[in-house]
Amino acid sequence: MSISEKLLQFIWQFQYYNKSELLTQNGERLTIQNPGQYNSNQGPDFSNARINLDSTTWAGTIELHLKTSDWNRHKHQHDPNYNNVILHVVWEDDMPIDERSQEKTTTASLQNIPVLELGSRIPKILLHRYDDLMQSNSFIPCEKSIPLVKDIVWESWKENLLATRLMRKAALVEDLLRQNNFHWEETCWWMIARNFGIKVNAETFEAIARSLPLNLLARHKGQVHQVEALLLGQAGLLEQTFTEKYPIMLQQEYRFLQTKYNLKPILMPIHLLRMRPGNFPAIRLAELAILIHQSTHLFSKIKEARSIADIRSFFEVTANDYWHYHYQLDELAAFKKKKIGDSMTDNIIINSVAPMLFAYGTYHKDNRFKEKALDCLGQVKPERNSITEGFRALQVENKNARDSQALIELRNEFCEKKRCLDCAIGNAILKRPES
C-alpha cells in the first residue's frame, strides 16, 4: 500500500486520523488545538499551529515526514527555518528516544521537539482509496467513484479549474506582449494566426505572423492578393513552378515584395498529413488574408463588441474565388466555397479571443474584460476531443466551452499527473464517509 509525504500532509491538514488520547513518543499528553495552515514555501509544512502538551500551550510550526530519521536526513537540525517547530508528525517513528537524546543539542534538534506517530491512527479505508487512485490506469484515476461526487462539488471545482486555465493563458499572452513592447493588436494578430494553423501548424503560422508585422500588412491590405502573396510566400508555398495564372501572379507579387522589404521566409515545415482538406495550410492562409483585408484594429473591436454575435461577425471570412475550385495552389478541385465555419470560429474564441480579453482585464485590473472572457466561453459550444469524449462517457456535464476548458485542465493538470490530493474531486472521494 502506497504512502507518500503528500498524503500524510493531506491527512494532517484535514485531521483524518484517530485523535483520541494522543501521546507523543515521549509519553506526553497531546491535544491539537489548530493543525496550522499548509505552507507551500520554504520551511516547515504547516505554520500558525497551536498544540497543548501536558499542561502547556505551544504555538509555532509543524513539520511532517514519513520517518523520524528524515529530519536529520533533510538536515533540518542545521536550518534556522525549523527553530520554531513545536511538533514533528511522522508516519513511522524509526528513531529510538535514546538515539535522539544523544544528538548534539541545537534549537532544531530532535532532542527538543516532540514526535507524534500517526501510522496506526489513520483509517485503512482512506489508505486503500488513495492506493486505488495511484494504481489506476483508467481514463481518470477516480472514474469508478465519479457517480459519488455531488454536483455542487463539480460546479465549484470547474469554476476554479477554468479560472486557473485562463490565468495561465493570460500569463502566456503577457509573455507575448513583452516580446513586442506591449502591442495588443500585434499580439492578437500572432495568436489568431496561430489559431488558423490549427494544432499541427500552429507554431509555423505564428512564425509567419511574426515575420509580417501589422504595419507592413496595413500598407497592402487594400490589395488582398498582395496580402495573400505575403502569407503564402513566407510559408514557402510559392517556391514551385506553376501553370495557372493566379499562383504565377502571386509568386511574382511575393518576389517583388520580398525584395522590397528584405523578407526572410520562415524555415519551419508546413504539415498536410491526416488533415481535412478544409484545414489545408493554403486555404487557411487565404482566409487569413481576407481577415487582414477586412479588419482594422481587430482587438479594439473585440473589446468593444457588445455580444458574442458581434465577435463572430468579425470572423465571417470567405477566401477569394480562386479557392472555390482549389484546396492547393495549381491543383483544380470541385467547387466549394472556402469560408471559416462555426467550429473554427468557436476555436478562435476559445483559444485567442477569451485569453486576450482575460489577459487585458488582468493587466489593467479591469474585471469587466475578465467577465467578458468568461461570458464568451459560456456562449460557445463545448469542444469535442478525446478528453471531452472521455468525460462524456462518464456522464460528466459538458454543456459549453466553460465546461470543456475546465475538463481539459482537470485531465491535463491533475488526472494525468495523479494530483488527486490537490483535486476537489479526489478530495471528495478520499473524504467521503465509509460505506
C-alpha positions as CSV (number, residue, x, y, z in Angstrom):
1,M,0.0,0.0,0.0
2,S,1.5,3.4,-1.1
3,I,2.0,6.2,1.4
4,S,3.6,9.5,0.5
5,E,4.6,12.6,2.4
6,K,2.0,14.5,0.3
7,L,-0.7,12.1,1.5
8,L,0.5,12.5,5.1
9,Q,0.2,16.3,4.7
10,F,-3.3,15.8,3.3
11,I,-4.3,13.7,6.3
12,W,-2.8,16.2,8.8
13,Q,-4.4,19.2,7.0
14,F,-7.9,17.7,7.3
15,Q,-7.2,15.8,10.5
16,Y,-8.2,12.4,9.1
17,Y,-6.8,10.2,11.9
18,N,-7.9,9.0,15.3
19,K,-7.4,12.0,17.6
20,S,-8.4,10.4,20.9
21,E,-5.8,10.1,23.7
22,L,-2.9,11.4,21.7
23,L,0.6,10.8,23.2
24,T,3.9,11.9,21.9
25,Q,6.7,9.3,21.6
26,N,7.9,10.6,25.0
27,G,4.6,9.8,26.6
28,E,3.4,13.4,26.9
29,R,-0.4,14.1,26.6
30,L,-1.1,16.0,23.3
31,T,-4.1,18.0,22.1
32,I,-4.2,19.6,18.7
33,Q,-5.9,23.0,19.0
34,N,-5.0,24.1,15.5
35,P,-3.1,22.0,12.9
36,G,-1.9,25.1,11.2
37,Q,-2.0,26.3,7.6
38,Y,-0.3,24.4,4.8
39,N,2.9,26.2,3.7
40,S,3.9,25.7,0.1
41,N,7.0,27.8,0.5
42,Q,10.4,27.1,2.1
43,G,10.3,26.0,5.7
44,P,8.1,23.7,7.8
45,D,5.0,22.2,6.3
46,F,2.4,23.9,8.5
47,S,2.5,27.4,10.1
48,N,0.5,29.1,12.8
49,A,-0.2,25.8,14.6
50,R,-1.3,25.5,18.2
51,I,-1.0,22.5,20.5
52,N,-1.4,21.6,24.1
53,L,1.4,19.5,25.5
54,D,0.6,18.2,29.0
55,S,-0.5,21.4,30.7
56,T,1.4,23.8,28.4
57,T,0.1,25.5,25.2
58,W,2.6,25.9,22.3
59,A,2.3,28.0,19.1
60,G,4.5,27.6,16.1
61,T,5.2,25.4,13.1
62,I,4.7,21.7,12.5
63,E,6.9,19.5,10.2
64,L,5.8,16.2,8.7
65,H,7.9,13.2,7.5
66,L,7.3,9.6,6.7
67,K,10.1,8.7,9.2
68,T,11.6,10.5,12.2
69,S,15.1,10.0,10.8
70,D,14.1,12.1,7.7
71,W,14.5,15.1,9.9
72,N,18.3,14.7,10.1
73,R,18.5,13.3,6.5
74,H,17.0,16.6,5.3
75,K,19.4,18.5,7.6
76,H,16.7,20.4,9.4
77,Q,18.7,20.4,12.6
78,H,21.1,22.9,10.9
79,D,18.3,25.1,9.3
80,P,17.2,28.1,11.4
81,N,13.8,28.0,9.5
82,Y,13.0,25.0,11.7
83,N,13.8,26.6,15.1
84,N,10.2,27.3,15.8
85,V,8.9,23.7,15.1
86,I,6.6,22.6,18.0
87,L,5.7,19.1,16.8
88,H,7.3,16.6,14.4
89,V,4.5,14.4,12.9
90,V,5.6,11.1,11.3
91,W,4.1,8.0,9.7
92,E,6.7,5.8,11.5
93,D,9.0,6.6,14.4
94,D,12.1,4.8,13.4
95,M,14.5,6.6,15.8
96,P,14.7,5.4,19.4
97,I,14.3,8.1,22.0
98,D,17.8,7.4,23.5
99,E,19.3,7.9,20.0
100,R,17.6,11.3,19.7
101,S,18.9,12.3,23.1
102,Q,22.5,11.6,22.1
103,E,22.3,14.3,19.3
104,K,24.3,17.5,19.6
105,T,21.8,19.9,21.1
106,T,20.6,22.7,18.8
107,T,17.3,24.6,18.8
108,A,16.1,22.5,15.9
109,S,17.4,19.2,17.1
110,L,15.1,16.2,17.6
111,Q,16.0,16.1,21.3
112,N,14.0,19.3,21.8
113,I,11.0,18.5,19.5
114,P,8.1,16.2,20.5
115,V,7.3,13.4,17.9
116,L,3.8,12.2,17.1
117,E,3.5,8.9,15.2
118,L,0.3,8.6,13.1
119,G,0.7,5.3,11.2
120,S,-1.6,3.3,13.4
121,R,-4.2,6.0,13.7
122,I,-5.0,6.5,10.0
123,P,-8.1,4.7,8.7
124,K,-7.2,1.8,6.4
125,I,-10.0,2.6,4.1
126,L,-8.5,6.0,3.3
127,L,-5.2,4.4,2.5
128,H,-6.9,1.8,0.3
129,R,-8.8,4.6,-1.6
130,Y,-5.6,6.5,-2.2
131,D,-3.8,3.4,-3.3
132,D,-6.5,2.6,-5.8
133,L,-6.2,6.1,-7.3
134,M,-2.4,5.9,-7.6
135,Q,-2.6,2.4,-9.2
136,S,-5.4,3.2,-11.6
137,N,-4.7,3.1,-15.4
138,S,-8.2,4.3,-16.3
139,F,-9.0,7.5,-18.3
140,I,-9.0,9.3,-15.0
141,P,-7.9,7.6,-11.7
142,C,-11.2,8.1,-9.9
143,E,-13.6,7.2,-12.7
144,K,-15.2,4.3,-10.7
145,S,-16.2,6.8,-8.0
146,I,-17.4,9.7,-10.1
147,P,-21.1,9.0,-9.5
148,L,-20.5,9.5,-5.8
149,V,-19.3,13.1,-6.2
150,K,-22.0,15.7,-5.7
151,D,-22.9,18.2,-8.4
152,I,-22.1,21.2,-6.2
153,V,-18.5,19.9,-5.8
154,W,-18.2,19.6,-9.6
155,E,-19.6,23.0,-10.3
156,S,-17.3,24.8,-7.8
157,W,-14.2,22.9,-8.9
158,K,-14.9,23.5,-12.6
159,E,-15.1,27.3,-11.9
160,N,-11.7,27.0,-10.1
161,L,-10.2,25.0,-13.0
162,L,-11.4,27.5,-15.6
163,A,-10.0,30.4,-13.7
164,T,-6.7,28.7,-13.3
165,R,-6.6,27.8,-17.0
166,L,-7.4,31.4,-18.1
167,M,-4.8,32.8,-15.7
168,R,-2.1,30.6,-17.2
169,K,-3.2,31.5,-20.7
170,A,-3.2,35.2,-19.7
171,A,0.4,34.8,-18.5
172,L,1.3,33.4,-21.9
173,V,-0.3,36.4,-23.6
174,E,1.7,38.7,-21.3
175,D,4.8,37.0,-22.3
176,L,4.0,37.7,-26.0
177,L,3.3,41.3,-25.1
178,R,6.7,41.7,-23.6
179,Q,8.2,40.5,-26.8
180,N,6.5,43.2,-28.9
181,N,6.6,46.1,-26.4
182,F,3.1,45.5,-25.2
183,H,1.4,46.0,-28.6
184,W,-2.0,44.4,-28.0
185,E,-3.1,44.4,-31.7
186,E,0.1,42.7,-32.8
187,T,-0.2,40.1,-30.0
188,C,-3.8,39.5,-31.1
189,W,-2.5,39.0,-34.7
190,W,0.1,36.5,-33.6
191,M,-2.5,34.5,-31.6
192,I,-5.2,34.4,-34.2
193,A,-2.7,33.4,-36.9
194,R,-1.5,30.6,-34.6
195,N,-5.2,29.5,-34.3
196,F,-5.6,29.4,-38.1
197,G,-2.7,26.9,-38.3
198,I,-4.7,24.6,-36.1
199,K,-2.7,22.4,-33.8
200,V,-0.4,20.8,-36.4
201,N,0.8,24.1,-38.0
202,A,0.2,26.4,-35.0
203,E,3.9,27.3,-34.5
204,T,4.5,27.7,-38.2
205,F,1.6,30.1,-38.6
206,E,2.7,32.1,-35.6
207,A,6.1,32.4,-37.1
208,I,4.6,33.7,-40.3
209,A,2.6,36.3,-38.4
210,R,5.8,37.4,-36.5
211,S,7.6,37.8,-39.9
212,L,4.8,40.1,-41.2
213,P,4.1,42.9,-38.7
214,L,0.7,44.6,-38.9
215,N,2.2,47.9,-40.0
216,L,3.6,46.1,-43.1
217,L,0.4,44.3,-43.9
218,A,-1.6,47.5,-43.4
219,R,0.2,49.0,-46.4
220,H,-1.2,46.3,-48.7
221,K,-4.5,45.3,-47.1
222,G,-6.4,47.2,-49.8
223,Q,-5.0,44.6,-52.3
224,V,-6.0,41.2,-50.9
225,H,-3.9,39.3,-53.4
226,Q,-0.8,41.1,-52.1
227,V,-1.6,40.1,-48.5
228,E,-2.2,36.6,-49.8
229,A,1.1,36.6,-51.6
230,L,3.0,37.7,-48.5
231,L,1.4,35.0,-46.3
232,L,1.8,32.2,-48.8
233,G,5.3,33.3,-49.7
234,Q,6.5,33.5,-46.1
235,A,5.1,30.0,-45.7
236,G,7.3,28.8,-48.5
237,L,4.2,27.8,-50.7
238,L,5.2,29.9,-53.7
239,E,8.5,28.2,-54.5
240,Q,7.4,25.7,-57.1
241,T,6.8,26.1,-60.8
242,F,3.1,26.9,-61.5
243,T,1.0,26.6,-64.6
244,E,-2.1,28.5,-63.6
245,K,-2.2,32.3,-63.9
246,Y,-3.3,33.1,-60.3
247,P,-0.4,31.3,-58.5
248,I,2.1,32.7,-61.1
249,M,0.8,36.2,-60.3
250,L,1.1,35.6,-56.5
251,Q,4.6,34.3,-57.0
252,Q,5.6,37.5,-58.9
253,E,4.0,39.7,-56.3
254,Y,5.8,37.9,-53.5
255,R,9.2,38.1,-55.1
256,F,8.7,41.9,-55.6
257,L,7.6,42.4,-52.0
258,Q,10.2,40.1,-50.6
259,T,12.9,42.2,-52.2
260,K,11.3,45.5,-51.3
261,Y,11.0,44.5,-47.6
262,N,14.0,42.2,-47.4
263,L,11.8,39.4,-46.1
264,K,13.3,36.2,-44.9
265,P,11.0,33.2,-45.4
266,I,10.4,31.2,-42.2
267,L,12.4,28.0,-42.0
268,M,9.6,25.8,-40.5
269,P,7.8,23.0,-42.1
270,I,4.1,23.1,-43.3
271,H,2.3,19.8,-42.5
272,L,-0.5,18.2,-44.5
273,L,-0.7,14.7,-43.2
274,R,-4.0,13.4,-41.7
275,M,-5.7,16.8,-42.3
276,R,-9.1,17.5,-43.6
277,P,-8.9,19.5,-46.9
278,G,-10.7,22.4,-45.4
279,N,-7.8,22.8,-43.0
280,F,-5.1,22.7,-45.7
281,P,-2.5,25.4,-44.9
282,A,-3.0,27.3,-48.2
283,I,-6.8,27.5,-47.6
284,R,-6.3,28.8,-44.0
285,L,-3.7,31.4,-45.2
286,A,-6.1,32.5,-48.0
287,E,-8.8,33.0,-45.3
288,L,-6.3,34.8,-43.0
289,A,-5.5,37.2,-45.9
290,I,-9.2,38.1,-46.2
291,L,-9.4,38.6,-42.4
292,I,-6.5,41.1,-42.7
293,H,-8.1,42.7,-45.8
294,Q,-11.4,43.4,-44.0
295,S,-10.2,44.1,-40.4
296,T,-8.9,47.2,-38.8
297,H,-7.9,47.3,-35.1
298,L,-9.4,43.9,-34.6
299,F,-8.6,43.6,-30.9
300,S,-10.1,47.0,-30.2
301,K,-13.3,45.8,-31.9
302,I,-13.3,42.7,-29.9
303,K,-13.0,44.7,-26.7
304,E,-15.9,46.9,-27.7
305,A,-18.2,44.2,-29.0
306,R,-21.5,44.1,-27.2
307,S,-22.3,40.5,-27.9
308,I,-20.9,37.1,-29.0
309,A,-22.7,37.6,-32.3
310,D,-20.7,40.7,-32.9
311,I,-17.5,38.9,-32.2
312,R,-18.5,36.0,-34.5
313,S,-19.2,38.5,-37.3
314,F,-15.6,39.6,-37.3
315,F,-14.6,36.1,-38.5
316,E,-17.2,35.7,-41.2
317,V,-14.5,35.2,-43.8
318,T,-14.6,33.6,-47.3
319,A,-11.4,33.1,-49.3
320,N,-11.4,34.7,-52.8
321,D,-12.9,33.0,-55.9
322,Y,-9.8,31.1,-56.9
323,W,-10.0,29.0,-53.8
324,H,-13.6,27.9,-54.5
325,Y,-12.1,25.5,-57.0
326,H,-8.8,24.7,-55.2
327,Y,-7.5,23.3,-52.0
328,Q,-3.9,23.7,-53.0
329,L,-2.2,26.0,-55.5
330,D,-2.3,24.8,-59.1
331,E,-4.5,21.8,-58.3
332,L,-8.1,22.0,-59.6
333,A,-10.9,20.6,-57.4
334,A,-14.7,20.5,-57.3
335,F,-16.4,23.8,-56.4
336,K,-16.8,24.6,-52.7
337,K,-16.7,28.0,-51.1
338,K,-13.8,28.1,-48.6
339,K,-15.0,30.0,-45.5
340,I,-14.4,29.9,-41.8
341,G,-17.1,27.7,-40.3
342,D,-18.7,27.8,-36.9
343,S,-16.3,25.3,-35.3
344,M,-13.3,27.3,-36.5
345,T,-14.8,30.5,-35.1
346,D,-15.5,28.7,-31.8
347,N,-11.9,27.6,-31.7
348,I,-10.7,31.2,-32.2
349,I,-13.0,32.5,-29.5
350,I,-11.8,29.8,-27.1
351,N,-8.1,29.9,-27.8
352,S,-7.5,33.5,-28.8
353,V,-10.4,35.9,-28.0
354,A,-11.1,34.8,-24.4
355,P,-7.4,34.6,-23.4
356,M,-6.7,38.0,-24.8
357,L,-9.7,39.6,-23.1
358,F,-8.8,37.9,-19.8
359,A,-5.2,39.0,-20.1
360,Y,-6.3,42.5,-20.9
361,G,-8.6,42.6,-17.8
362,T,-5.8,41.1,-15.6
363,Y,-3.2,43.6,-16.9
364,H,-5.4,46.6,-16.5
365,K,-7.1,45.3,-13.3
366,D,-10.5,45.6,-15.0
367,N,-12.8,42.8,-14.2
368,R,-15.2,43.7,-16.9
369,F,-13.0,42.2,-19.5
370,K,-12.3,39.1,-17.5
371,E,-16.1,38.6,-17.1
372,K,-16.5,39.2,-20.8
373,A,-14.0,36.4,-21.5
374,L,-15.9,34.1,-19.2
375,D,-19.2,35.1,-20.9
376,C,-17.8,34.4,-24.3
377,L,-16.8,30.8,-23.3
378,G,-20.3,30.3,-21.7
379,Q,-21.9,31.1,-25.1
380,V,-19.7,28.8,-27.2
381,K,-20.4,25.1,-27.8
382,P,-18.2,22.7,-25.8
383,E,-15.1,21.3,-27.5
384,R,-15.2,17.8,-28.9
385,N,-11.9,15.9,-28.5
386,S,-10.6,12.7,-26.8
387,I,-10.7,14.3,-23.4
388,T,-14.2,15.7,-23.5
389,E,-15.4,12.4,-25.0
390,G,-13.8,10.6,-22.2
391,F,-15.7,12.7,-19.6
392,R,-18.9,12.4,-21.7
393,A,-18.7,8.6,-21.3
394,L,-18.6,9.1,-17.6
395,Q,-21.7,11.4,-17.8
396,V,-19.8,14.4,-16.6
397,E,-21.7,17.6,-17.7
398,N,-20.1,19.5,-20.6
399,K,-22.6,22.0,-21.8
400,N,-20.4,24.8,-23.1
401,A,-16.8,25.9,-23.6
402,R,-16.5,26.9,-19.9
403,D,-17.1,23.3,-19.0
404,S,-14.9,21.8,-21.7
405,Q,-11.9,24.1,-20.9
406,A,-12.3,23.2,-17.2
407,L,-12.4,19.4,-18.0
408,I,-9.3,19.7,-20.2
409,E,-7.5,21.5,-17.4
410,L,-8.6,18.8,-15.0
411,R,-7.4,15.9,-17.1
412,N,-4.1,17.5,-18.2
413,E,-3.0,19.1,-14.9
414,F,-4.5,16.8,-12.3
415,C,-5.6,13.4,-13.6
416,E,-2.6,12.8,-15.9
417,K,-0.2,13.8,-13.1
418,K,-2.1,11.8,-10.4
419,R,-2.6,15.0,-8.3
420,C,-5.7,13.6,-6.6
421,L,-4.7,15.2,-3.3
422,D,-4.8,18.7,-4.9
423,C,-8.1,18.0,-6.7
424,A,-11.5,18.8,-5.2
425,I,-12.9,15.6,-6.8
426,G,-10.1,13.5,-5.4
427,N,-10.6,15.1,-2.0
428,A,-14.3,14.4,-2.1
429,I,-13.7,10.7,-2.9
430,L,-11.0,10.3,-0.2
431,K,-13.0,12.1,2.4
432,R,-16.4,10.5,1.9
433,P,-17.8,8.5,4.8
434,E,-17.2,4.8,4.9
435,S,-20.0,2.9,3.0
